[in-house]
Amino acid sequence: MPYVEVKVEEADEVTAASVKHVRVRGLEFTTPEKIPSSPEVSSLRGLGLAVPDGMLGRIVVAERLVYPDTLKRLTSEDKFFKGFIRRLAREVSRDEDLLLVYLCFKGGARVEDSHQLRTLLDLQFLAGADLITVQQPYDSTWREFRSSLSYAEGWRGERGVEAPLMPVLNMEDPGDLRDGVKELKDRGYPVLGLDLKGSFPYMALRVLEALSDTLGDTWIHGFQTPPKVRLGRGFHACAEGMILPSFGVDTFSRWITPPPPEPLTKDKINVFDRLGWGFMKRSEWIRERGYSMGCDCTVCRGGDLTSFFEGTVETALRRGKVHDHLAQSSELHSVRESVKGDGFHKLLREKEFPKRLLSSLEKPQG
């Protein structure tokens, strides 16, 4: 039996959305789905809440910020390297959980040579990652990245690693992305990652959309997904993760970002709205929805906006992260049902914030 198996159950007639059955190392799930990441896992534990079924019992993306000094210490200090491994391994709570690792390089940090690449591959292997991510730097071409991937393939054979490689492609150049996805598909990779880098790479997503008919047996995951869609000069309130299935993205995980330069306040926290599929700050929420949360997740429990923001800023932020994950995951169930029923395109048109975004994209230019 293959380590990873992906099968299409249903494909949407209008969009590139599809319902896929994915099995990894005996664990099975259905897409579209949202995969929890480090910020949500740590927030859940910080709130002291009981773990909801499915939140930590399937897959966790262990995200870490990596600065130049971090990378230097990882590749030269044994104690730091081993401590990093232990922290990654603690992201999952049971042996049957699946672990993915995503390193967010900041401050000019980048993998420069085979020693650094090998160290990061060993890091994931020793932490017990179930898929070994190989990330394409954002200033490299597909042709340049191909050599790093070939090195990783050789490393996997040399180490006797059972876990498959998961290439994570940048989305800077749509043509480059097309070439990479096509070649990786031809080479039989069952899992591909996309680095959204906290953006909405529209043209690159359109490339993926055009290729979706050929990717029925491939699981596509979007890393670094921001809450809102950034387009033009500002942000649309539309929840980006909720519309990614229409471009052929099967699963996604939230971004990890450095702490804000200014102290965070409750009025700056964005919260997911299940009714309209958007993200709103507290003042926007009161204007649009009053004080009703309209949510029965483990965090909200049918409460209102006042109870949601009770306590410290840190507590409110933790509630927001866990609510965002649980509420979006719940709403993705309706996405799966729409693909099997009247169509995802119709459901998008029924949701306030995706409808606004689609209308702006369809306006004639010039």
Sine and cosine of phi, psi and omega as CSV:
sin_phi,cos_phi,sin_psi,cos_psi,sin_omega,cos_omega
0.00,0.00,0.75,-0.66,-0.03,-1.00
-0.91,0.42,0.48,-0.88,0.01,-1.00
-0.89,0.45,-0.66,0.75,0.04,-1.00
-0.83,-0.56,0.75,-0.66,0.04,-1.00
-0.70,-0.72,0.76,-0.65,-0.04,-1.00
-0.77,-0.63,0.79,-0.61,0.02,-1.00
-0.71,-0.70,0.66,-0.75,0.06,-1.00
-0.99,0.16,0.78,-0.63,0.10,-1.00
-1.00,-0.07,-0.62,0.79,-0.03,-1.00
-0.39,-0.92,0.64,-0.77,0.05,-1.00
-0.89,-0.46,0.67,-0.74,0.02,-1.00
-0.93,0.36,0.59,-0.81,-0.06,-1.00
-0.98,0.21,-0.47,0.88,-0.10,-0.99
-0.96,-0.26,-0.74,0.68,-0.03,-1.00
-0.99,-0.12,-0.01,-1.00,0.04,-1.00
-1.00,0.03,0.13,0.99,0.01,-1.00
-0.93,0.37,0.56,-0.83,0.07,-1.00
-0.49,-0.87,0.38,-0.93,0.11,-0.99
-0.98,-0.19,0.88,-0.47,-0.01,-1.00
-0.88,-0.47,0.56,-0.83,0.12,-0.99
-0.98,-0.18,0.87,-0.49,-0.06,-1.00
-0.90,-0.43,0.74,-0.67,0.09,-1.00
-0.82,-0.57,0.82,-0.58,0.03,-1.00
-0.78,-0.62,0.88,-0.48,0.02,-1.00
0.75,0.66,0.67,0.75,0.05,-1.00
1.00,0.04,-0.26,0.97,0.05,-1.00
-1.00,0.00,0.68,-0.73,-0.09,-1.00
-0.84,-0.55,0.58,-0.82,0.10,-1.00
-0.44,-0.90,0.23,-0.97,-0.04,-1.00
-0.89,-0.46,0.64,-0.77,0.03,-1.00
-0.97,-0.25,0.29,-0.96,-0.03,1.00
-0.92,0.39,0.54,-0.84,-0.02,-1.00
-0.44,-0.90,0.37,-0.93,0.09,-1.00
-0.96,-0.29,0.75,-0.66,-0.03,-1.00
-0.98,-0.21,0.79,-0.61,-0.02,-1.00
-0.92,0.39,0.51,-0.86,-0.01,-1.00
-0.80,-0.60,0.04,-1.00,-0.11,-0.99
-0.77,0.64,-0.73,0.68,-0.02,-1.00
-0.86,0.52,-0.61,0.79,-0.01,-1.00
-0.96,0.27,-0.64,0.77,0.01,-1.00
-0.89,0.45,-0.74,0.68,-0.01,-1.00
-0.92,0.38,-0.56,0.83,0.03,-1.00
-0.92,0.39,-0.65,0.76,0.04,-1.00
-0.87,0.49,-0.71,0.70,0.00,-1.00
-0.92,0.39,-0.60,0.80,0.01,-1.00
-0.91,0.41,-0.50,0.86,0.02,-1.00
-0.99,0.15,-0.25,0.97,0.00,-1.00
0.94,0.34,0.44,0.90,-0.01,-1.00
-1.00,0.08,0.45,-0.89,0.12,-0.99
-0.91,0.41,0.61,-0.79,-0.04,-1.00
-0.95,0.30,0.88,-0.47,0.04,-1.00
-0.92,0.39,0.52,-0.85,0.05,-1.00
-0.83,0.56,0.77,-0.64,0.09,-1.00
1.00,-0.06,-0.33,0.95,-0.06,-1.00
-0.96,0.27,-0.71,0.70,-0.01,-1.00
-0.91,-0.42,0.10,1.00,-0.10,-0.99
-0.99,-0.16,0.21,0.98,0.00,-1.00
-0.78,-0.63,-0.99,0.11,-0.04,-1.00
-0.75,-0.66,0.60,-0.80,0.09,-1.00
-0.78,-0.63,0.73,-0.68,0.12,-0.99
-1.00,-0.07,0.94,-0.35,0.05,-1.00
-0.99,0.14,0.95,-0.31,-0.05,-1.00
-0.98,-0.22,0.65,-0.76,0.05,-1.00
-0.63,-0.78,0.67,-0.74,0.15,-0.99
-0.98,0.20,0.74,-0.67,-0.02,-1.00
-0.82,-0.57,0.92,-0.39,0.06,-1.00
-0.99,-0.15,0.19,-0.98,0.00,-1.00
-0.78,0.62,-0.67,0.74,-0.01,-1.00
-0.92,0.38,-0.59,0.81,0.05,-1.00
-0.87,0.49,-0.74,0.67,-0.02,-1.00
-0.89,0.45,-0.65,0.76,0.01,-1.00
-0.88,0.48,-0.70,0.72,-0.02,-1.00
-0.94,0.34,-0.59,0.80,0.04,-1.00
-0.87,0.49,-0.58,0.82,-0.09,-1.00
-0.99,-0.14,0.11,0.99,-0.03,-1.00
-0.64,-0.77,-0.32,0.95,-0.06,-1.00
-0.91,-0.41,0.91,-0.41,-0.08,-1.00
-0.87,0.49,-0.70,0.72,-0.04,-1.00
-0.90,0.44,-0.68,0.73,0.01,-1.00
-0.91,0.42,-0.67,0.74,0.02,-1.00
-0.86,0.51,-0.74,0.67,-0.03,-1.00
-0.93,0.37,-0.61,0.79,0.05,-1.00
-0.90,0.43,-0.63,0.78,0.04,-1.00
-0.88,0.47,-0.68,0.74,0.03,-1.00
-0.87,0.49,-0.73,0.69,-0.02,-1.00
-0.88,0.48,-0.65,0.76,-0.01,-1.00
-0.92,0.39,-0.62,0.78,0.06,-1.00
-0.90,0.43,-0.71,0.71,-0.05,-1.00
-0.89,0.46,-0.51,0.86,-0.02,-1.00
-0.96,0.29,-0.14,0.99,0.01,-1.00
-0.91,0.42,-0.48,0.88,0.05,-1.00
-0.97,-0.26,0.55,-0.83,-0.13,-0.99
-0.97,-0.24,-0.22,0.97,-0.03,-1.00
-0.66,-0.75,0.38,-0.93,-0.03,-1.00
-0.89,0.45,-0.49,0.87,-0.05,-1.00
-0.99,0.13,-0.14,0.99,0.08,-1.00
-0.94,0.34,0.44,-0.90,0.03,-1.00
-0.96,-0.28,0.67,-0.74,-0.05,-1.00
-0.89,-0.46,0.79,-0.61,0.17,-0.98
-0.89,-0.45,0.51,-0.86,0.01,-1.00
-0.87,-0.50,0.76,-0.65,0.10,-1.00
-0.79,-0.61,0.82,-0.57,0.02,-1.00
-0.96,-0.26,0.86,-0.51,-0.02,-1.00
-0.99,-0.10,0.98,-0.21,-0.06,-1.00
-0.98,0.21,0.78,-0.62,-0.04,-1.00
-0.75,-0.66,0.32,-0.95,0.10,-0.99
0.91,0.41,0.42,0.91,0.00,-1.00
1.00,0.01,0.05,1.00,0.04,-1.00
-0.92,0.39,0.68,-0.73,0.07,-1.00
-0.33,-0.94,0.43,-0.90,0.03,-1.00
-0.97,0.23,0.88,-0.48,-0.12,-0.99
-0.98,-0.21,-0.42,0.91,-0.10,-0.99
-0.50,-0.86,0.08,-1.00,-0.06,-1.00
-0.92,0.39,-0.50,0.87,0.04,-1.00
-0.89,0.46,-0.72,0.70,0.01,-1.00
-0.92,0.40,-0.68,0.73,0.00,-1.00
-0.88,0.47,-0.71,0.70,0.00,-1.00
-0.88,0.47,-0.63,0.77,0.02,-1.00
-0.89,0.46,-0.68,0.74,-0.01,-1.00
-0.94,0.33,-0.53,0.85,0.09,-1.00
-0.93,0.37,-0.72,0.69,0.05,-1.00
-0.87,0.48,-0.62,0.79,0.01,-1.00
-0.82,0.57,-0.75,0.66,-0.02,-1.00
-0.92,0.38,-0.69,0.73,0.01,-1.00
-0.86,0.51,-0.73,0.69,-0.04,-1.00
-0.95,0.32,-0.43,0.90,0.05,-1.00
-0.98,0.18,-0.18,0.98,0.02,-1.00
1.00,0.03,0.42,0.91,0.02,-1.00
-0.89,0.46,0.66,-0.75,-0.04,-1.00
-1.00,0.02,-0.29,0.96,0.18,-0.98
-0.70,-0.71,0.70,-0.71,-0.06,-1.00
-0.99,-0.13,0.95,-0.32,-0.02,-1.00
-0.97,0.23,0.67,-0.74,0.11,-0.99
-0.83,-0.56,0.95,-0.30,-0.17,-0.98
-1.00,-0.06,0.74,-0.68,0.07,-1.00
-0.99,0.14,0.85,-0.52,0.04,-1.00
-0.85,0.52,0.47,-0.88,-0.08,-1.00
-0.98,0.21,-0.05,1.00,0.07,-1.00
-0.88,-0.47,0.47,0.88,0.02,-1.00
-0.83,-0.56,0.44,-0.90,0.02,-1.00
-1.00,0.02,0.22,-0.98,0.07,-1.00
-0.86,0.51,-0.65,0.76,-0.01,-1.00
-0.87,0.49,-0.66,0.75,0.02,-1.00
-0.93,0.37,-0.64,0.77,-0.02,-1.00
-0.93,0.36,-0.48,0.88,-0.03,-1.00
-0.83,0.56,-0.61,0.79,0.00,-1.00
-0.92,0.38,-0.61,0.80,0.05,-1.00
-0.91,0.42,-0.64,0.77,0.00,-1.00
-0.92,0.39,-0.64,0.77,0.05,-1.00
-0.89,0.46,-0.64,0.77,0.05,-1.00
-0.88,0.47,-0.68,0.73,0.00,-1.00
-0.90,0.44,-0.60,0.80,0.05,-1.00
-0.89,0.45,-0.66,0.75,0.06,-1.00
-0.91,0.42,-0.65,0.76,0.05,-1.00
-0.86,0.50,-0.70,0.72,-0.03,-1.00
-0.88,0.48,-0.70,0.72,0.02,-1.00
-0.91,0.41,-0.65,0.76,-0.01,-1.00
-0.91,0.42,-0.66,0.75,-0.03,-1.00
-0.99,0.17,-0.28,0.96,-0.08,-1.00
0.94,0.34,0.60,0.80,-0.05,-1.00
-0.98,0.18,0.80,-0.60,0.01,-1.00
-0.98,0.21,-0.60,0.80,-0.04,-1.00
-0.87,0.49,0.77,-0.64,0.01,-1.00
-0.94,0.34,0.36,-0.93,0.13,-0.99
-0.98,0.19,0.55,-0.83,0.07,-1.00
-0.83,-0.56,1.00,-0.08,0.06,-1.00
-0.89,0.47,0.70,-0.72,0.05,-1.00
-0.89,-0.45,0.94,-0.33,-0.13,-0.99
-1.00,-0.05,0.63,-0.78,0.13,-0.99
-0.98,0.20,0.26,-0.97,-0.12,-0.99
-0.85,-0.53,0.48,0.88,-0.01,-1.00
-0.93,0.37,-0.70,0.71,-0.10,-0.99
-0.89,-0.46,0.95,-0.33,-0.03,-1.00
-0.82,0.57,-0.65,0.76,0.01,-1.00
-0.91,0.42,-0.65,0.76,0.05,-1.00
-0.89,0.45,-0.66,0.75,0.03,-1.00
-0.88,0.47,-0.69,0.73,0.02,-1.00
-0.84,0.54,-0.73,0.69,0.00,-1.00
-0.89,0.46,-0.68,0.74,-0.03,-1.00
-0.91,0.41,-0.73,0.68,-0.01,-1.00
-0.89,0.47,-0.69,0.72,-0.01,-1.00
-0.88,0.48,-0.71,0.70,-0.03,-1.00
-0.92,0.39,-0.67,0.75,0.00,-1.00
-0.92,0.40,-0.58,0.81,0.09,-1.00
-0.89,0.46,-0.72,0.69,0.00,-1.00
-0.90,0.44,-0.50,0.87,-0.01,-1.00
-1.00,0.07,0.02,1.00,0.14,-0.99
1.00,0.09,0.34,0.94,0.05,-1.00
-0.94,0.33,0.83,-0.55,-0.03,-1.00
-1.00,0.07,-0.22,0.97,-0.06,-1.00
-0.71,-0.71,0.76,-0.65,0.05,-1.00
-0.77,-0.64,0.64,-0.77,0.09,-1.00
-0.95,-0.33,0.49,-0.87,0.08,-1.00
-0.85,-0.53,0.74,-0.67,0.03,-1.00
-0.99,-0.11,0.99,-0.17,-0.01,-1.00
-0.96,0.27,-0.34,0.94,0.08,-1.00
0.81,0.59,0.60,0.80,0.04,-1.00
0.93,0.37,0.41,0.91,-0.07,-1.00
-0.78,-0.63,-0.03,-1.00,0.09,-1.00
-0.84,-0.54,0.99,0.12,-0.07,-1.00
-0.97,0.24,0.98,0.17,-0.18,-0.98
-0.83,0.55,-0.77,0.64,-0.06,-1.00
-0.90,0.43,-0.64,0.77,0.03,-1.00
-0.92,0.40,-0.62,0.79,0.06,-1.00
-0.91,0.42,-0.57,0.82,0.06,-1.00
-0.91,0.42,-0.58,0.81,0.08,-1.00
-0.88,0.47,-0.72,0.69,0.03,-1.00
-0.88,0.48,-0.67,0.74,0.02,-1.00
-0.83,0.55,-0.69,0.73,-0.02,-1.00
-0.92,0.38,-0.44,0.90,-0.03,-1.00
-1.00,-0.04,-0.09,1.00,-0.18,-0.98
-0.86,0.51,-0.53,0.85,0.00,-1.00
-0.89,0.45,-0.40,0.92,-0.02,-1.00
-1.00,-0.08,-0.03,1.00,-0.13,-0.99
-0.92,-0.38,0.46,0.89,-0.03,-1.00
-0.89,0.46,-0.48,0.88,0.00,-1.00
-0.97,-0.26,0.42,0.91,0.00,-1.00
-0.81,-0.59,0.74,-0.67,0.05,-1.00
-1.00,-0.01,0.85,-0.53,-0.02,-1.00
-0.95,-0.32,0.86,-0.51,-0.01,-1.00
-0.88,-0.47,0.69,-0.72,0.04,-1.00
-0.98,-0.20,0.90,-0.43,0.09,-1.00
-1.00,0.01,0.35,-0.94,0.10,-0.99
0.84,0.54,0.70,0.72,0.02,-1.00
-0.99,0.15,0.85,-0.52,0.01,-1.00
-0.98,0.22,0.30,-0.95,0.06,-1.00
-0.88,0.47,-0.79,0.61,-0.10,-1.00
-0.96,-0.26,0.35,-0.94,0.08,-1.00
-0.99,0.13,0.81,-0.59,0.09,-1.00
-0.98,-0.21,0.87,-0.50,-0.07,-1.00
-0.57,-0.82,0.79,-0.61,-0.02,-1.00
0.95,0.32,-0.77,-0.64,-0.09,-1.00
-1.00,-0.01,-0.15,0.99,-0.07,-1.00
-0.49,-0.87,-0.25,-0.97,-0.03,-1.00
-0.97,-0.23,0.62,-0.78,0.23,-0.97
-1.00,-0.04,0.59,-0.81,-0.02,-1.00
-0.93,0.38,-0.27,0.96,-0.04,-1.00
-0.81,0.59,0.74,-0.67,0.05,-1.00
-0.95,0.32,0.91,-0.41,-0.11,-0.99
-0.88,0.48,-0.67,0.74,-0.04,-1.00
-0.87,0.50,-0.51,0.86,-0.06,-1.00
-0.96,0.28,-0.32,0.95,0.01,-1.00
-0.97,-0.24,-0.14,0.99,-0.01,-1.00
-0.86,0.51,-0.56,0.83,0.03,-1.00
-0.84,0.55,-0.49,0.87,-0.02,-1.00
-0.92,0.39,-0.28,0.96,0.05,-1.00
-0.98,-0.19,0.00,1.00,0.02,-1.00
0.99,-0.17,0.18,0.98,0.07,-1.00
-1.00,0.07,0.82,-0.57,-0.11,-0.99
-1.00,0.09,-0.65,0.76,0.01,-1.00
-0.66,-0.75,0.34,-0.94,0.04,-1.00
-0.52,-0.85,0.35,-0.94,0.09,-1.00
-0.72,-0.69,0.46,-0.89,-0.10,-1.00
-0.95,0.30,0.32,-0.95,0.00,-1.00
-0.97,0.25,0.35,-0.94,0.20,-0.98
-0.90,-0.43,0.76,-0.66,-0.08,-1.00
-0.76,-0.65,0.44,-0.90,0.08,-1.00
-0.90,0.43,0.38,-0.92,0.07,-1.00
-0.84,0.55,0.59,-0.81,-0.01,-1.00
-0.90,0.43,0.51,-0.86,-0.01,-1.00
-0.91,0.41,-0.46,0.89,0.02,-1.00
-0.95,-0.31,0.47,-0.88,0.02,-1.00
-0.83,0.56,0.73,-0.69,0.01,-1.00
-0.97,0.25,0.64,-0.77,0.10,-1.00
-0.86,-0.50,0.29,-0.96,-0.01,-1.00
-0.88,0.48,-0.52,0.86,-0.03,-1.00
-0.95,0.32,-0.19,0.98,0.00,-1.00
-0.99,-0.16,-0.07,1.00,-0.05,-1.00
-0.99,0.17,0.81,-0.58,0.07,-1.00
-1.00,0.03,0.69,-0.73,-0.05,-1.00
-0.80,-0.59,0.68,-0.74,-0.02,-1.00
-0.96,0.29,0.73,-0.68,0.01,-1.00
-0.97,-0.23,0.93,-0.36,-0.04,-1.00
-0.92,0.39,-0.49,0.87,-0.05,-1.00
-0.94,0.35,-0.75,0.66,-0.10,-0.99
-0.96,-0.29,-0.02,1.00,-0.01,-1.00
0.86,0.52,0.77,0.64,0.05,-1.00
-0.68,-0.74,0.06,-1.00,0.09,-1.00
-0.89,-0.46,0.73,-0.68,-0.02,-1.00
-0.70,-0.72,0.55,-0.84,0.16,-0.99
-0.98,0.19,0.19,-0.98,-0.13,-0.99
-0.84,0.54,-0.72,0.70,-0.02,-1.00
-0.90,0.43,-0.61,0.79,0.03,-1.00
-0.92,0.39,-0.63,0.78,-0.01,-1.00
-0.89,0.46,-0.72,0.70,0.00,-1.00
-0.87,0.49,-0.65,0.76,0.01,-1.00
-0.91,0.41,-0.65,0.76,-0.09,-1.00
-1.00,0.02,-0.60,0.80,-0.16,-0.99
-0.83,-0.56,-0.04,1.00,-0.11,-0.99
0.96,0.29,-0.68,-0.74,-0.01,-1.00
-0.95,-0.31,0.09,1.00,-0.01,-1.00
-0.99,0.15,0.76,-0.65,0.07,-1.00
-1.00,0.08,-0.49,0.87,0.00,-1.00
0.87,0.49,0.61,0.79,-0.09,-1.00
-0.59,-0.81,0.66,-0.75,0.00,-1.00
-0.91,-0.42,0.39,0.92,-0.01,-1.00
-0.92,0.39,0.10,-1.00,-0.04,-1.00
-0.85,0.53,-0.51,0.86,0.00,-1.00
-0.99,0.16,-0.76,0.65,-0.12,-0.99
-0.98,0.22,-0.71,0.71,0.00,-1.00
0.78,0.63,0.60,0.80,0.03,-1.00
0.98,0.21,0.12,0.99,-0.02,-1.00
-0.97,0.23,-0.02,-1.00,-0.04,-1.00
-0.95,-0.30,-0.05,-1.00,-0.06,-1.00
-0.90,0.44,-0.57,0.82,-0.01,-1.00
-0.89,0.46,-0.73,0.68,0.00,-1.00
-0.93,0.37,-0.51,0.86,0.00,-1.00
-0.89,0.45,-0.62,0.78,-0.07,-1.00
-0.99,-0.13,0.19,0.98,0.05,-1.00
-0.90,0.44,0.49,-0.87,0.08,-1.00
1.00,0.04,-0.37,-0.93,-0.08,-1.00
-0.97,0.23,0.23,-0.97,0.07,-1.00
-0.88,0.48,-0.66,0.75,-0.01,-1.00
-0.88,0.47,-0.65,0.76,0.02,-1.00
-0.91,0.42,-0.69,0.73,0.02,-1.00
-0.89,0.45,-0.63,0.78,0.02,-1.00
-0.91,0.42,-0.66,0.75,0.04,-1.00
-0.89,0.45,-0.69,0.72,0.04,-1.00
-0.85,0.52,-0.68,0.74,-0.02,-1.00
-0.87,0.50,-0.70,0.71,-0.04,-1.00
-0.91,0.42,-0.69,0.72,-0.02,-1.00
-0.94,0.34,-0.68,0.73,0.06,-1.00
-0.85,0.52,-0.72,0.70,-0.02,-1.00
-0.84,0.55,-0.69,0.72,-0.01,-1.00
-0.92,0.39,-0.77,0.63,-0.07,-1.00
-0.91,0.43,-0.67,0.74,-0.04,-1.00
-0.93,0.37,-0.67,0.74,0.03,-1.00
-0.92,0.39,-0.65,0.76,0.03,-1.00
-0.87,0.49,-0.64,0.76,0.04,-1.00
-0.91,0.41,-0.67,0.74,0.01,-1.00
-0.92,0.38,-0.46,0.89,0.03,-1.00
-0.92,0.38,-0.34,0.94,0.13,-0.99
-0.88,0.47,-0.64,0.77,0.02,-1.00
-0.94,0.35,-0.47,0.88,0.08,-1.00
-0.91,0.42,-0.71,0.70,0.02,-1.00
-0.88,0.48,-0.65,0.76,0.02,-1.00
-0.92,0.39,-0.59,0.81,-0.01,-1.00
-0.92,0.38,-0.61,0.79,0.03,-1.00
-0.89,0.46,-0.59,0.80,0.01,-1.00
-0.98,0.18,-0.26,0.96,-0.08,-1.00
-0.91,-0.41,-0.93,-0.38,-0.11,-0.99
-0.98,0.19,-0.20,0.98,0.04,-1.00
0.91,-0.40,0.62,-0.79,-0.01,-1.00
-0.93,0.37,-0.57,0.82,0.00,-1.00
-0.85,0.52,-0.66,0.75,0.01,-1.00
-0.91,0.41,-0.66,0.75,0.01,-1.00
-0.89,0.45,-0.65,0.76,0.03,-1.00
-0.86,0.51,-0.62,0.78,-0.01,-1.00
-0.95,0.33,-0.27,0.96,0.01,-1.00
-1.00,-0.01,-0.19,0.98,-0.03,-1.00
-0.98,-0.18,0.78,-0.62,-0.17,-0.99
-0.81,0.59,-0.79,0.61,-0.13,-0.99
-0.98,0.21,-0.65,0.76,0.15,-0.99
-0.87,0.49,-0.59,0.81,0.02,-1.00
-0.89,0.46,-0.68,0.73,0.03,-1.00
-0.88,0.47,-0.69,0.73,-0.02,-1.00
-0.91,0.42,-0.72,0.70,0.00,-1.00
-0.87,0.48,-0.61,0.79,0.02,-1.00
-0.90,0.44,-0.63,0.77,0.00,-1.00
-0.94,0.34,-0.56,0.83,0.02,-1.00
-0.94,0.34,-0.47,0.88,-0.06,-1.00
-1.00,-0.01,-0.09,1.00,0.03,-1.00
-0.91,0.41,0.68,-0.73,0.03,-1.00
-0.89,0.46,0.65,-0.76,-0.02,-1.00
-1.00,-0.03,0.50,-0.87,0.11,-0.99
1.00,0.06,0.00,0.00,0.00,0.00
